[in-house]
Amino acid sequence: MRQGEAYAQLRDLDGPVVGTREAAALWRSEEGTARRRLQSLVEAGLVTPIRRGLWSVETDPDPFAVAPYLTAPFPAYISVFSALAAHGMIEQIPGRVSVVSLDRARRIQTEIGAFDVHHIAPELFGGFAPWQRGGTIASPEKALFDLVYLRAAAGGRAYLPELTLPDAFGHDALNAWVDRIGSPRLRTLVSRRLKELLDGAVATR
């Protein structure tokens, strides 16, 4: 199979990331053969290695779009500092990509950067929408909730010295997520800290 044909078949797949095993099945080859072919596509500047067994068919992959493939088969979405920055709610650009998932909490180092995976309970998983280049991202309200909730659940406290709220920020939507917290004590802590952050926030001009 010619290199161009192999790459075209990868591009026809649904999604920006492919696994070695998936590529082998697509090309009807052994995994070792598929790995070598993928490496040759990397050397040709057509494919980007992500981590062992994962490859992006984009030359400049969006980390937000890659995130769900790192936690598969568990779903995931971009949240916390990464989502807050993407929504223009904080100015500082995080050095690592923040991911909320049903997967276990851990840090994943890849060729395109580090990802911090935060575990959250199923009843609190949600509040996200499609990202422009693939994957999903938390709404402004859910990103702020996730940050405060995850810090409080770990016995910590969220600090945001400069928080800007979008014009359409939904306080009712935020409160609805707080109401889903099962522990009364944790619910009170999260509610109190969110109020402190909102009281110190500024509205988008």
Secondary structure, 3 states (H helix, E strand, C coil): CCHHHHHHHHHCCCCCEEEHHHHHHHHCCCHHHHHHHHHHHHHCCCCEEEECCEEECCCCCCHHHHHHHHHCCCCEEECHHHHHHHCCCCCCCCCCEEEEECCCCEEEEECCEEEEEEECCHHHCCCEEECCCCCEEECHHHHHHHHHHHHHHCCCCCCCCCCEECCCCCHHHHHHHHHCCCCHHHHHHHHHHHHHHHHCCEECC
